[in-house]
Amino acid sequence: MEILKFYLFYIPILAVLTVLAIKYLNNKNNEQRLKFLIYLSIIALLLHIIKPIFFPYNGVGVENEPDIFNRPAIFRKITFENVCAVSALLFLPTLLFRNKYVLDYMTIFGFLGGFLALLWPAEVVLGQFDSIKVNYEMGLFSFDTVRFYLVHYLLFLISFLLLYYRIHELDTKRMFYLPISVLLLLTLLFVNEYILFRIGWLDDIAKVTGLTGNNGMDLFLDVNIRNFSFVFGIPDAFKEAGFLIDILVPSFMKDPYTPVIWITIPAFIYAPLIYLGFKAVFDKITFKIDVLEEKELEYTK
């Protein structure tokens, strides 16, 4: 019941906000819609980068918690540490420059990342921080609860509206670029994590978890700690759910997983299928636009 309250409160509110956003944008042209989405992306960006000001990131009131909230290491939480963090940080420049290949990735994985986070708000309900058990509980109106829901909802909403109003259109000619985008994204996450590791911003986590062996590489390569986006393989908790991915991974890339490279074959098989699925859905539910808007749409791409 404790977990259920988050669904009963936030999901209906976000559903109503989605309806209101659609009603508001239906009477706008695509240039105005794009500006609206740019404003939303600014909000998502700000909500992501202001985290260190608030609990628990600010280190206030965490005396009885694991020693993982020290500065400057806590600033790791506003870096490219997972798929949704990348979307929050890069949606604004993506909308400003509007590269079709980048937009393909951002709309599909912004939608999926935001939507799945709303379905399973792990950061809110699991009582964990950086994969480590904490003692505090997130309340219904705690800052980080509200922030979590808003950021992930905005990632979902921006992606949905881009496709719904055909501000960005998927094209099957580009679908085989999506797995390349996925691998590039995971490479970015890997490089980000490696930089955090090298500058010592993961040292506190290594001490708390006891993964200090091999000069800290035991933590860096661990599949269960801070492996939010499966860069280092499939975490133990997701082994069953990730079965259809894992069966496509060659044995020499497992035990341990080869970071990023391990998912190459699954990416090239599943990412185009996901692309086709999104295109099929949004070909059906796309907002009907007139000839005048069609001309304007090309200008905004």
ZIMORA-V369767 format. One record per residue. N is the residue number from 1. PSI is psi in radians with two decimals (* if undefined). OMEGA is omega in radians with two decimals (* if undefined). D_FIRST is the distance of its C-alpha to the first C-alpha in Angstrom with 1 decimal. Layout:
BEGIN
N/PSI/OMEGA/D_FIRST + N/PSI/OMEGA/D_FIRST
END
This chain:
BEGIN
1/-0.57/3.13/0.0 + 2/-0.73/3.13/3.8 + 3/-0.66/-3.07/5.4 + 4/-0.55/-3.08/4.9 + 5/-0.55/3.13/6.4 + 6/-0.70/3.11/9.3 + 7/-0.78/-3.07/10.1 + 8/-0.48/-3.13/10.1 + 9/-0.92/-2.97/12.3 + 10/-0.71/-3.05/14.5 + 11/-0.82/3.09/15.3 + 12/-0.69/3.13/16.8 + 13/-0.78/-3.12/18.7 + 14/-0.59/3.08/20.1 + 15/-0.75/3.11/21.1 + 16/-0.74/3.12/23.0 + 17/-0.63/3.12/24.6 + 18/-0.78/3.11/25.8 + 19/-0.76/-3.14/27.4 + 20/-0.69/3.12/29.0 + 21/-0.73/3.13/30.4 + 22/-0.77/3.13/31.9 + 23/-0.69/3.13/33.4 + 24/-0.73/-3.04/34.9 + 25/-0.30/-3.13/36.3 + 26/-0.58/-3.09/37.7 + 27/0.18/3.13/40.7 + 28/2.86/2.99/41.4 + 29/3.03/-3.03/43.5 + 30/-0.45/3.05/42.4 + 31/-0.72/3.10/44.0 + 32/-0.68/3.12/41.9 + 33/-0.72/3.14/38.8 + 34/-0.73/3.10/39.5 + 35/-0.72/3.11/40.0 + 36/-0.76/3.14/36.6 + 37/-0.58/3.07/35.0 + 38/-0.73/3.09/37.0 + 39/-0.72/3.12/35.6 + 40/-0.67/-3.14/32.0 + 41/-0.56/3.07/33.0 + 42/-0.75/3.11/34.3 + 43/-0.78/3.13/31.1 + 44/-0.74/3.13/29.2 + 45/-0.81/-3.13/32.0 + 46/-0.73/3.13/31.8 + 47/-0.50/3.11/28.1 + 48/-0.78/-3.00/28.6 + 49/-0.21/3.12/31.7 + 50/0.03/-3.11/30.6 + 51/-0.75/-3.07/27.8 + 52/-0.21/-3.14/30.1 + 53/-0.41/-2.95/30.5 + 54/2.86/3.07/26.9 + 55/2.46/-0.02/24.5 + 56/-0.02/-3.03/24.1 + 57/-0.46/-3.08/27.0 + 58/-0.07/3.07/29.5 + 59/0.08/3.13/29.3 + 60/2.26/3.12/28.8 + 61/0.39/-3.13/26.4 + 62/0.46/-3.10/26.0 + 63/-0.53/-3.11/28.4 + 64/0.24/-3.12/26.0 + 65/2.89/3.03/24.9 + 66/2.59/-3.04/26.8 + 67/1.22/-3.08/30.1 + 68/0.30/-3.08/29.3 + 69/0.34/-3.09/29.4 + 70/2.64/3.04/33.2 + 71/2.58/0.11/35.4 + 72/0.00/-3.02/36.9 + 73/-0.51/-3.11/34.9 + 74/-0.31/3.12/31.6 + 75/-0.12/3.02/33.3 + 76/-0.44/-3.06/32.5 + 77/-0.16/3.09/29.2 + 78/0.29/3.09/31.3 + 79/-3.04/3.11/33.4 + 80/1.17/-3.01/33.3 + 81/-0.24/3.07/30.7 + 82/3.08/-3.05/28.8 + 83/-0.77/-3.10/29.1 + 84/-0.58/3.06/27.1 + 85/-0.73/3.10/29.0 + 86/-0.77/3.14/32.2 + 87/-0.75/3.14/31.2 + 88/-0.67/-3.10/30.3 + 89/-0.52/-2.99/33.6 + 90/-0.07/-3.13/35.8 + 91/-0.66/-3.14/34.8 + 92/-0.98/3.11/37.1 + 93/-0.54/3.11/40.2 + 94/-0.75/3.13/39.4 + 95/-0.51/3.14/39.5 + 96/-0.66/-3.08/42.6 + 97/-0.47/2.99/44.5 + 98/0.89/2.98/43.0 + 99/2.24/-3.02/44.2 + 100/-0.67/-3.10/43.3 + 101/-0.69/3.09/42.5 + 102/-0.72/3.13/40.1 + 103/-0.62/3.06/38.5 + 104/-0.88/-3.14/38.0 + 105/-0.84/-3.03/35.9 + 106/-0.70/-3.12/34.1 + 107/-0.75/-3.09/33.1 + 108/-0.86/-3.07/31.9 + 109/-0.36/2.95/30.1 + 110/-0.74/3.09/29.0 + 111/-0.93/-3.09/27.3 + 112/-0.81/-3.12/25.8 + 113/-0.79/3.14/24.8 + 114/-0.80/-3.09/23.2 + 115/-0.80/-3.12/21.5 + 116/-0.60/3.10/20.1 + 117/-0.61/3.10/18.8 + 118/-0.61/3.11/16.9 + 119/-0.65/-3.14/15.5 + 120/1.46/-3.10/14.7 + 121/1.24/-2.99/14.7 + 122/-0.72/-3.11/15.5 + 123/-0.45/-3.09/17.1 + 124/-0.72/-2.93/14.1 + 125/-0.26/-3.04/11.3 + 126/-0.20/-3.13/13.7 + 127/0.68/3.14/15.2 + 128/2.69/3.04/18.6 + 129/2.10/-3.04/21.8 + 130/0.69/3.10/24.6 + 131/0.20/-3.11/23.0 + 132/2.36/-3.13/23.2 + 133/2.31/3.08/20.4 + 134/2.86/-3.07/20.1 + 135/-0.51/-3.10/19.0 + 136/2.76/3.08/17.8 + 137/2.50/3.11/14.4 + 138/2.15/3.11/14.3 + 139/2.96/-3.12/13.3 + 140/-0.59/-3.10/12.6 + 141/0.31/3.05/16.4 + 142/2.59/-3.12/17.8 + 143/-0.83/-3.04/21.0 + 144/-0.43/3.03/20.1 + 145/-0.88/3.13/16.8 + 146/-0.79/-3.14/18.9 + 147/-0.80/-3.14/21.8 + 148/-0.88/-3.11/19.9 + 149/-0.73/-3.12/18.7 + 150/-0.83/-3.11/22.1 + 151/-0.85/-3.10/24.2 + 152/-0.57/3.06/22.6 + 153/-0.73/3.14/22.5 + 154/-0.67/3.09/26.2 + 155/-0.76/3.09/27.2 + 156/-0.85/-3.04/25.8 + 157/-0.80/3.13/27.4 + 158/-0.81/-3.13/30.7 + 159/-0.81/-3.13/31.0 + 160/-0.82/-3.07/30.2 + 161/-0.59/3.07/32.6 + 162/-0.75/-3.12/35.3 + 163/-0.66/-3.10/35.4 + 164/-0.72/-3.12/34.7 + 165/0.14/3.10/37.7 + 166/0.52/2.97/39.8 + 167/-0.57/2.96/40.3 + 168/2.34/3.13/40.0 + 169/2.39/3.06/40.8 + 170/2.56/-3.11/40.2 + 171/2.19/-3.08/43.4 + 172/-0.35/3.10/43.7 + 173/-0.36/-3.10/46.7 + 174/0.04/-2.97/44.3 + 175/-0.49/-3.13/41.6 + 176/-0.03/2.99/43.1 + 177/-0.31/-3.11/42.9 + 178/-0.80/3.09/39.1 + 179/-0.56/3.07/39.0 + 180/-0.73/3.10/41.5 + 181/-0.70/3.12/39.3 + 182/-0.79/-3.13/36.4 + 183/-0.66/3.09/38.7 + 184/-0.70/3.11/40.0 + 185/-0.82/3.14/36.5 + 186/-0.56/3.06/35.6 + 187/-0.71/3.07/39.0 + 188/-0.77/3.12/38.2 + 189/-0.69/3.12/35.0 + 190/-0.82/3.13/37.0 + 191/-0.73/3.12/39.7 + 192/-0.81/-3.12/37.3 + 193/-0.64/-3.14/35.7 + 194/-0.69/3.10/39.2 + 195/-0.78/3.10/40.4 + 196/-0.71/3.12/37.5 + 197/-0.80/-3.07/38.4 + 198/-0.57/-3.13/42.1 + 199/0.03/3.03/41.8 + 200/0.20/-3.10/39.6 + 201/-0.02/3.05/36.3 + 202/0.03/-3.06/34.5 + 203/-0.72/-3.14/36.4 + 204/-0.69/3.14/33.7 + 205/-0.69/3.11/31.2 + 206/-0.73/-3.13/33.9 + 207/-0.76/-3.11/34.4 + 208/-0.69/-3.10/30.8 + 209/-0.27/-3.09/30.3 + 210/0.11/-3.12/33.8 + 211/1.18/-3.07/34.8 + 212/-0.01/-3.09/38.1 + 213/2.82/3.13/40.5 + 214/0.74/3.14/43.0 + 215/0.60/3.09/43.1 + 216/-0.13/-3.11/39.4 + 217/-0.42/3.09/39.6 + 218/-0.69/3.08/37.2 + 219/-0.83/-3.07/34.4 + 220/-0.69/-3.06/35.8 + 221/0.01/-3.10/35.8 + 222/2.36/-3.09/32.6 + 223/-0.23/-3.04/30.3 + 224/-0.23/-3.11/27.1 + 225/2.10/3.11/27.6 + 226/0.31/3.11/27.6 + 227/1.04/-2.97/28.3 + 228/-0.60/-3.02/25.9 + 229/0.39/3.04/28.1 + 230/0.46/3.10/29.6 + 231/-0.67/-3.04/32.9 + 232/0.24/3.14/33.6 + 233/-3.04/-3.10/32.3 + 234/2.09/3.11/29.2 + 235/2.68/-3.11/26.8 + 236/-0.65/-3.10/26.1 + 237/-0.29/-3.09/22.4 + 238/0.19/-3.09/23.6 + 239/-0.78/-3.12/26.6 + 240/-0.79/-3.13/25.4 + 241/-0.53/-3.10/24.1 + 242/0.31/-3.07/27.3 + 243/-0.77/-3.09/29.6 + 244/-0.37/3.04/31.4 + 245/-0.77/-3.02/32.2 + 246/-0.57/-3.11/33.2 + 247/-0.32/-3.14/35.7 + 248/-0.04/-3.11/37.7 + 249/2.12/3.11/38.2 + 250/2.54/-3.06/41.6 + 251/-0.55/-3.11/41.5 + 252/-0.17/3.08/43.6 + 253/0.07/-3.13/41.0 + 254/2.85/3.09/38.3 + 255/1.10/-0.04/38.2 + 256/2.89/3.07/38.0 + 257/2.54/3.01/37.1 + 258/1.99/-3.06/39.7 + 259/2.35/3.10/37.9 + 260/-0.96/-3.03/37.7 + 261/-0.52/-3.07/40.4 + 262/-0.48/-3.04/38.3 + 263/0.14/-3.06/36.5 + 264/-0.92/-3.10/39.8 + 265/-0.86/3.07/40.2 + 266/-0.65/-3.12/36.6 + 267/-0.77/-3.10/36.9 + 268/-0.29/3.07/40.1 + 269/-0.84/-3.01/38.8 + 270/-0.61/-3.08/35.3 + 271/-0.80/3.07/35.8 + 272/-0.60/3.10/38.5 + 273/-0.71/3.08/36.4 + 274/-0.73/3.11/33.5 + 275/-0.84/3.13/36.2 + 276/-0.66/3.12/37.5 + 277/-0.80/3.11/34.1 + 278/-0.76/-3.13/33.5 + 279/-0.72/3.14/37.1 + 280/-0.74/-3.14/36.8 + 281/-0.85/-3.05/33.7 + 282/-0.28/2.95/35.1 + 283/-0.47/-3.12/38.5 + 284/-0.66/-2.98/36.9 + 285/0.10/-3.11/34.7 + 286/2.46/3.09/36.9 + 287/2.34/-3.13/37.9 + 288/2.14/-3.14/41.4 + 289/2.73/-3.11/43.9 + 290/3.10/-3.08/47.5 + 291/-0.68/-3.13/50.6 + 292/-0.74/-3.14/50.8 + 293/-0.53/3.10/47.3 + 294/-0.74/3.14/48.2 + 295/-0.72/-3.12/51.0 + 296/-0.58/-3.11/49.0 + 297/-0.74/3.13/46.2 + 298/-0.60/3.14/48.8 + 299/-0.57/-3.08/49.7 + 300/-0.08/-3.12/46.2 + 301/*/*/45.7
END
